[in-house]
Each structure stands twice: as C-alpha cells, then as structure tokens.
C-alpha cells in the first residue's frame, strides 16, 4: 500500500470511528475539550484566533466561536477559495456565515484577515500522540500553515481519533498542542 492509499485507509477508519459517536456524547465531549482549551495559557492570552467551523461529526466549535466573539477577540475562520486555496476571513458573529455547496458554514465575505495569529484551532481526521495530523486530503491547512504565521497550533479531536502512528509526508504540518476530552498534550515541552 502506498502512502496515498494508506492515508485514505486511515481516513476511512477514523471517520467511521468518529461517526459512531452519538450527538449527545459528541456535545458532552466537545464541551470538555473546550474546558481544557480554556486552561491553556496561550488560549487565555490570545488576542487573535483562527478557528475552524465544525461540520458533521467533528468536535463542535460553534459554542467556542461564540465565546471567542463574546470576549471581543479578533476571530477568523476558514473559507475555501477556488480549488486549492484556504483563506482566514474575519467574523464578528455566527450570522456572518452561510452554508457553502457542501453545507459547511463559511464566511459570506471574501476579505482575508491579516496574520499573524496567536493560535489556530485546527480540525483533523486523526492525530498522533506526537502531534502529527491527518487531514481530509486536500492539503488546505498544510498549505495555509506554511504561508501564514501562527504562534501556537492547537489540534482538537476526540480521544478515539488519536493513534500512535499515521502515514505522514514532509508537507504535513504538526501541532504544538493537542486537546481531547481526556487530556491536553503539550508537544513543545519535553516529557
């Protein structure tokens, strides 16, 4: 199995695993992940945040986004532009978003926020316990991270999405911190 097939294989397994989580359990685990996020110094000191908007079985971020907005922090969320470009677009309210053709809530405007960002709250299909990320396969986040300055990259996922090892390429960008419903893994500090 080549690297591409191996990634596809793990994406299918991890998406299936995540889809088996009930809505009520997903909500409960997402709330716990947010509680852990609020304990992280970098999160509490952040003035500018890039945060994904949750979709389907991902860790729910709508409550988190509202909290960031309530704190009057500079918030940007992803918007896919064309076939391969992702942009960070500023938002002041969830009403600034509308469903795209896939049903993912995305900003109505195309204006990009200017980096750097203090933190980026990042989705993934899976992560390793050492911070490597398996995305959805389009490379949006890896390209965006390679072109935009972010002080702290935080991956959020359910514990069932963590593996010891994943197929990784040179272009795959790792996280600085991982947060699940069970723990915070700070990958910048030696154990």
Phi and psi restraints in degrees (value plus and minus 20) as a CYANA .aco file:
   2 UNK   PHI     -99.6   -59.6
   2 UNK   PSI     153.1   193.1
   3 UNK   PHI     -78.7   -38.7
   3 UNK   PSI     -63.3   -23.3
   4 UNK   PHI     -80.8   -40.8
   4 UNK   PSI     -65.6   -25.6
   5 UNK   PHI     -86.7   -46.7
   5 UNK   PSI     -57.8   -17.8
   6 UNK   PHI     -84.4   -44.4
   6 UNK   PSI     -63.1   -23.1
   7 UNK   PHI     -82.5   -42.5
   7 UNK   PSI     -64.2   -24.2
   8 UNK   PHI     -79.8   -39.8
   8 UNK   PSI     -63.2   -23.2
   9 UNK   PHI     -78.4   -38.4
   9 UNK   PSI     -69.8   -29.8
  10 UNK   PHI     -88.9   -48.9
  10 UNK   PSI     -55.1   -15.1
  11 UNK   PHI     -78.9   -38.9
  11 UNK   PSI     -65.9   -25.9
  12 UNK   PHI     -81.3   -41.3
  12 UNK   PSI     -65.8   -25.8
  13 UNK   PHI     -82.8   -42.8
  13 UNK   PSI     -68.5   -28.5
  14 UNK   PHI     -90.0   -50.0
  14 UNK   PSI     -56.6   -16.6
  15 UNK   PHI     -84.3   -44.3
  15 UNK   PSI     -61.9   -21.9
  16 UNK   PHI     -81.8   -41.8
  16 UNK   PSI     -66.4   -26.4
  17 UNK   PHI     -76.6   -36.6
  17 UNK   PSI     -67.3   -27.3
  18 UNK   PHI     -88.0   -48.0
  18 UNK   PSI     -55.8   -15.8
  19 UNK   PHI     -88.9   -48.9
  19 UNK   PSI     -38.3     1.7
  20 UNK   PHI     -99.9   -59.9
  20 UNK   PSI     -30.0    10.0
  21 UNK   PHI     -93.6   -53.6
  21 UNK   PSI     108.4   148.4
  22 UNK   PHI     -88.1   -48.1
  22 UNK   PSI     139.0   179.0
  23 UNK   PHI     -78.7   -38.7
  23 UNK   PSI     -63.3   -23.3
  24 UNK   PHI     -87.0   -47.0
  24 UNK   PSI     -59.6   -19.6
  25 UNK   PHI     -87.9   -47.9
  25 UNK   PSI     -59.7   -19.7
  26 UNK   PHI     -81.0   -41.0
  26 UNK   PSI     -62.3   -22.3
  27 UNK   PHI     -84.2   -44.2
  27 UNK   PSI     -64.9   -24.9
  28 UNK   PHI     -82.5   -42.5
  28 UNK   PSI     -66.5   -26.5
  29 UNK   PHI     -88.0   -48.0
  29 UNK   PSI     -56.6   -16.6
  30 UNK   PHI     -83.5   -43.5
  30 UNK   PSI     -60.5   -20.5
  31 UNK   PHI     -82.9   -42.9
  31 UNK   PSI     -59.7   -19.7
  32 UNK   PHI     -86.4   -46.4
  32 UNK   PSI     -59.6   -19.6
  33 UNK   PHI     -80.7   -40.7
  33 UNK   PSI     -62.8   -22.8
  34 UNK   PHI     -83.2   -43.2
  34 UNK   PSI     -60.3   -20.3
  35 UNK   PHI     -78.9   -38.9
  35 UNK   PSI     -63.8   -23.8
  36 UNK   PHI     -85.4   -45.4
  36 UNK   PSI     -59.7   -19.7
  37 UNK   PHI     -76.8   -36.8
  37 UNK   PSI     -62.6   -22.6
  38 UNK   PHI     -86.2   -46.2
  38 UNK   PSI     -35.2     4.8
  39 UNK   PHI    -107.3   -67.3
  39 UNK   PSI     -31.9     8.1
  40 UNK   PHI    -102.8   -62.8
  40 UNK   PSI     105.1   145.1
  41 UNK   PHI     -73.4   -33.4
  41 UNK   PSI     -66.3   -26.3
  42 UNK   PHI     -79.5   -39.5
  42 UNK   PSI     -56.0   -16.0
  43 UNK   PHI     -87.6   -47.6
  43 UNK   PSI     -65.2   -25.2
  44 UNK   PHI     -88.8   -48.8
  44 UNK   PSI     -45.4    -5.4
  45 UNK   PHI    -114.0   -74.0
  45 UNK   PSI     -27.3    12.7
  46 UNK   PHI     -87.2   -47.2
  46 UNK   PSI     120.1   160.1
  47 UNK   PHI    -128.8   -88.8
  47 UNK   PSI     -45.6    -5.6
  48 UNK   PHI    -151.6  -111.6
  48 UNK   PSI     108.2   148.2
  49 UNK   PHI    -150.7  -110.7
  49 UNK   PSI     113.4   153.4
  50 UNK   PHI    -126.2   -86.2
  50 UNK   PSI     101.7   141.7
  51 UNK   PHI    -157.2  -117.2
  51 UNK   PSI     113.0   153.0
  52 UNK   PHI     -91.8   -51.8
  52 UNK   PSI     135.6   175.6
  53 UNK   PHI    -120.2   -80.2
  53 UNK   PSI      99.7   139.7
  54 UNK   PHI     -85.1   -45.1
  54 UNK   PSI     131.3   171.3
  55 UNK   PHI    -163.1  -123.1
  55 UNK   PSI     116.8   156.8
  56 UNK   PHI      30.5    70.5
  56 UNK   PSI    -136.6   -96.6
  57 UNK   PHI    -112.7   -72.7
  57 UNK   PSI     -10.3    29.7
  58 UNK   PHI     -89.1   -49.1
  58 UNK   PSI     144.2   184.2
  59 UNK   PHI     -75.6   -35.6
  59 UNK   PSI     106.8   146.8
  60 UNK   PHI     -89.9   -49.9
  60 UNK   PSI     107.2   147.2
  61 UNK   PHI    -137.3   -97.3
  61 UNK   PSI     -21.1    18.9
  62 UNK   PHI     -81.3   -41.3
  62 UNK   PSI     -62.0   -22.0
  63 UNK   PHI     -83.8   -43.8
  63 UNK   PSI     -63.0   -23.0
  64 UNK   PHI     -81.6   -41.6
  64 UNK   PSI     -64.7   -24.7
  65 UNK   PHI     -80.3   -40.3
  65 UNK   PSI     -63.7   -23.7
  66 UNK   PHI     -81.7   -41.7
  66 UNK   PSI     -58.3   -18.3
  67 UNK   PHI     -83.9   -43.9
  67 UNK   PSI     -63.5   -23.5
  68 UNK   PHI     -82.8   -42.8
  68 UNK   PSI     -62.5   -22.5
  69 UNK   PHI     -84.1   -44.1
  69 UNK   PSI     -64.5   -24.5
  70 UNK   PHI     -79.9   -39.9
  70 UNK   PSI     -52.1   -12.1
  71 UNK   PHI    -101.4   -61.4
  71 UNK   PSI     -19.0    21.0
  72 UNK   PHI      40.7    80.7
  72 UNK   PSI      15.4    55.4
  73 UNK   PHI    -108.8   -68.8
  73 UNK   PSI     135.6   175.6
  74 UNK   PHI     -92.4   -52.4
  74 UNK   PSI      97.7   137.7
  75 UNK   PHI    -139.8   -99.8
  75 UNK   PSI     115.3   155.3
  76 UNK   PHI    -150.8  -110.8
  76 UNK   PSI     127.8   167.8
  77 UNK   PHI    -146.6  -106.6
  77 UNK   PSI     140.6   180.6
  78 UNK   PHI     -91.7   -51.7
  78 UNK   PSI     126.5   166.5
  79 UNK   PHI    -160.3  -120.3
  79 UNK   PSI     107.6   147.6
  80 UNK   PHI    -101.8   -61.8
  80 UNK   PSI     107.3   147.3
  81 UNK   PHI    -136.8   -96.8
  81 UNK   PSI     100.2   140.2
  82 UNK   PHI      48.8    88.8
  82 UNK   PSI    -170.9  -130.9
  83 UNK   PHI    -112.1   -72.1
  83 UNK   PSI     -44.5    -4.5
  84 UNK   PHI    -153.6  -113.6
  84 UNK   PSI     -19.7    20.3
  85 UNK   PHI    -125.0   -85.0
  85 UNK   PSI     114.5   154.5
  86 UNK   PHI    -137.1   -97.1
  86 UNK   PSI     117.6   157.6
  87 UNK   PHI    -142.4  -102.4
  87 UNK   PSI     133.1   173.1
  88 UNK   PHI    -118.7   -78.7
  88 UNK   PSI      95.4   135.4
  89 UNK   PHI    -131.8   -91.8
  89 UNK   PSI     109.7   149.7
  90 UNK   PHI     -87.3   -47.3
  90 UNK   PSI     121.9   161.9
  91 UNK   PHI    -156.0  -116.0
  91 UNK   PSI     126.6   166.6
  92 UNK   PHI    -131.1   -91.1
  92 UNK   PSI     -31.0     9.0
  93 UNK   PHI    -183.8  -143.8
  93 UNK   PSI     131.2   171.2
  94 UNK   PHI     -82.5   -42.5
  94 UNK   PSI     -41.7    -1.7
  95 UNK   PHI     -90.8   -50.8
  95 UNK   PSI     -29.0    11.0
  96 UNK   PHI     -96.6   -56.6
  96 UNK   PSI     -22.6    17.4
  97 UNK   PHI    -130.0   -90.0
  97 UNK   PSI     132.5   172.5
  98 UNK   PHI    -162.8  -122.8
  98 UNK   PSI     133.5   173.5
  99 UNK   PHI     -86.6   -46.6
  99 UNK   PSI     116.4   156.4
 100 UNK   PHI    -105.5   -65.5
 100 UNK   PSI    -189.3  -149.3
 101 UNK   PHI     -85.7   -45.7
 101 UNK   PSI     -39.7     0.3
 102 UNK   PHI    -113.6   -73.6
 102 UNK   PSI     -27.0    13.0
 103 UNK   PHI      75.5   115.5
 103 UNK   PSI     -17.8    22.2
 104 UNK   PHI     -99.5   -59.5
 104 UNK   PSI     111.1   151.1
 105 UNK   PHI     -86.2   -46.2
 105 UNK   PSI     108.3   148.3
 106 UNK   PHI    -161.2  -121.2
 106 UNK   PSI     132.2   172.2
 107 UNK   PHI     -79.5   -39.5
 107 UNK   PSI     124.2   164.2
 108 UNK   PHI     -93.1   -53.1
 108 UNK   PSI     -48.3    -8.3
 109 UNK   PHI    -118.3   -78.3
 109 UNK   PSI     146.7   186.7
 110 UNK   PHI    -130.1   -90.1
 110 UNK   PSI     -12.3    27.7
 111 UNK   PHI     -93.9   -53.9
 111 UNK   PSI     107.4   147.4
 112 UNK   PHI    -106.0   -66.0
 112 UNK   PSI     123.5   163.5
 113 UNK   PHI    -100.5   -60.5
 113 UNK   PSI     131.8   171.8
 114 UNK   PHI    -117.1   -77.1
 114 UNK   PSI     104.2   144.2
 115 UNK   PHI     -87.8   -47.8
 115 UNK   PSI     151.0   191.0
 116 UNK   PHI    -101.4   -61.4
 116 UNK   PSI     141.9   181.9
 117 UNK   PHI    -131.6   -91.6
 117 UNK   PSI     124.3   164.3
 118 UNK   PHI     -89.8   -49.8
 118 UNK   PSI     -64.7   -24.7
 119 UNK   PHI    -160.4  -120.4
 119 UNK   PSI     135.0   175.0
 120 UNK   PHI    -146.8  -106.8
 120 UNK   PSI      99.5   139.5
 121 UNK   PHI    -113.0   -73.0
 121 UNK   PSI      95.4   135.4
 122 UNK   PHI    -137.8   -97.8
 122 UNK   PSI     114.3   154.3
 123 UNK   PHI    -105.4   -65.4
 123 UNK   PSI     150.4   190.4
 124 UNK   PHI    -187.9  -147.9
 124 UNK   PSI     136.3   176.3
 125 UNK   PHI     -95.1   -55.1
 125 UNK   PSI     -55.3   -15.3
 126 UNK   PHI    -177.7  -137.7
 126 UNK   PSI     142.3   182.3
 127 UNK   PHI    -159.9  -119.9
 127 UNK   PSI     135.2   175.2
 128 UNK   PHI    -114.5   -74.5
 128 UNK   PSI     143.0   183.0
 129 UNK   PHI     -88.1   -48.1
 129 UNK   PSI     -28.5    11.5
 130 UNK   PHI    -121.8   -81.8
 130 UNK   PSI     -11.3    28.7
 131 UNK   PHI      76.2   116.2
 131 UNK   PSI     -19.1    20.9
 132 UNK   PHI     -93.7   -53.7
 132 UNK   PSI     125.4   165.4
 133 UNK   PHI    -139.2   -99.2
 133 UNK   PSI     115.5   155.5
 134 UNK   PHI    -128.2   -88.2
 134 UNK   PSI      93.3   133.3
 135 UNK   PHI    -110.7   -70.7
 135 UNK   PSI    -178.3  -138.3
 136 UNK   PHI    -107.8   -67.8
 136 UNK   PSI     -25.0    15.0
 137 UNK   PHI      87.3   127.3
 137 UNK   PSI     -22.3    17.7
 138 UNK   PHI    -118.1   -78.1
 138 UNK   PSI     -33.3     6.7
 139 UNK   PHI      58.1    98.1
 139 UNK   PSI      -9.2    30.8
 140 UNK   PHI     -76.6   -36.6
 140 UNK   PSI     -70.8   -30.8
 141 UNK   PHI     -89.1   -49.1
 141 UNK   PSI     -61.1   -21.1
 142 UNK   PHI     -81.0   -41.0
 142 UNK   PSI     -65.0   -25.0
 143 UNK   PHI     -84.1   -44.1
 143 UNK   PSI     -63.5   -23.5
 144 UNK   PHI     -82.7   -42.7
 144 UNK   PSI     -65.6   -25.6
 145 UNK   PHI     -82.5   -42.5
 145 UNK   PSI     -55.7   -15.7
 146 UNK   PHI     -91.6   -51.6
 146 UNK   PSI     -37.3     2.7
 147 UNK   PHI    -130.6   -90.6
 147 UNK   PSI     -28.2    11.8
 148 UNK   PHI    -150.2  -110.2
 148 UNK   PSI     117.6   157.6
 149 UNK   PHI    -102.8   -62.8
 149 UNK   PSI     107.1   147.1
 150 UNK   PHI    -153.7  -113.7
 150 UNK   PSI     107.9   147.9
 151 UNK   PHI     -87.4   -47.4
 151 UNK   PSI     -66.9   -26.9
 152 UNK   PHI    -155.3  -115.3
 152 UNK   PSI      99.8   139.8
 153 UNK   PHI    -116.3   -76.3
 153 UNK   PSI      98.9   138.9
 154 UNK   PHI    -134.4   -94.4
 154 UNK   PSI      97.7   137.7
 155 UNK   PHI    -111.9   -71.9
 155 UNK   PSI     113.3   153.3
 156 UNK   PHI    -139.7   -99.7
 156 UNK   PSI     115.9   155.9
 157 UNK   PHI    -181.2  -141.2
 157 UNK   PSI     144.8   184.8
 158 UNK   PHI    -100.6   -60.6
 158 UNK   PSI     131.7   171.7
 159 UNK   PHI     -73.5   -33.5
 159 UNK   PSI     -53.9   -13.9
 160 UNK   PHI     -87.3   -47.3
 160 UNK   PSI     -30.1     9.9
 161 UNK   PHI    -114.2   -74.2
 161 UNK   PSI     -20.9    19.1
 162 UNK   PHI    -113.4   -73.4
 162 UNK   PSI     116.9   156.9
 163 UNK   PHI    -151.0  -111.0
 163 UNK   PSI     141.2   181.2
 164 UNK   PHI     -89.7   -49.7
 164 UNK   PSI     -53.9   -13.9
 165 UNK   PHI    -169.1  -129.1
 165 UNK   PSI     126.2   166.2
 166 UNK   PHI    -158.9  -118.9
 166 UNK   PSI     135.4   175.4
 167 UNK   PHI     -90.0   -50.0
 167 UNK   PSI     103.1   143.1
 168 UNK   PHI    -148.3  -108.3
 168 UNK   PSI     124.2   164.2
 169 UNK   PHI    -129.1   -89.1
 169 UNK   PSI     145.8   185.8
 170 UNK   PHI     -77.8   -37.8
 170 UNK   PSI     -53.1   -13.1
 171 UNK   PHI    -100.5   -60.5
 171 UNK   PSI     -28.3    11.7
 172 UNK   PHI     -95.3   -55.3
 172 UNK   PSI     105.4   145.4
 173 UNK   PHI    -112.3   -72.3
 173 UNK   PSI     110.7   150.7
 174 UNK   PHI    -107.0   -67.0
 174 UNK   PSI     141.6   181.6
 175 UNK   PHI    -110.6   -70.6
 175 UNK   PSI     138.2   178.2
 176 UNK   PHI    -110.1   -70.1
 176 UNK   PSI     -53.2   -13.2
 177 UNK   PHI    -160.0  -120.0
 177 UNK   PSI     121.3   161.3
 178 UNK   PHI    -137.6   -97.6
 178 UNK   PSI     120.3   160.3
 179 UNK   PHI    -148.9  -108.9
 179 UNK   PSI     106.4   146.4
 180 UNK   PHI    -141.2  -101.2
 180 UNK   PSI    -198.7  -158.7
 181 UNK   PHI     -91.1   -51.1
 181 UNK   PSI     -30.7     9.3
 182 UNK   PHI    -127.4   -87.4
 182 UNK   PSI     -41.8    -1.8
 183 UNK   PHI    -186.0  -146.0
 183 UNK   PSI     146.0   186.0
 184 UNK   PHI    -132.5   -92.5
 184 UNK   PSI     106.5   146.5
 185 UNK   PHI    -132.9   -92.9
 185 UNK   PSI      87.2   127.2
 186 UNK   PHI    -110.8   -70.8
 186 UNK   PSI      90.8   130.8
 187 UNK   PHI    -110.2   -70.2
 187 UNK   PSI     -19.1    20.9
 188 UNK   PHI    -112.0   -72.0
 188 UNK   PSI     -35.4     4.6
 189 UNK   PHI    -126.5   -86.5
 189 UNK   PSI     117.5   157.5
 190 UNK   PHI     -85.3   -45.3
 190 UNK   PSI     124.0   164.0
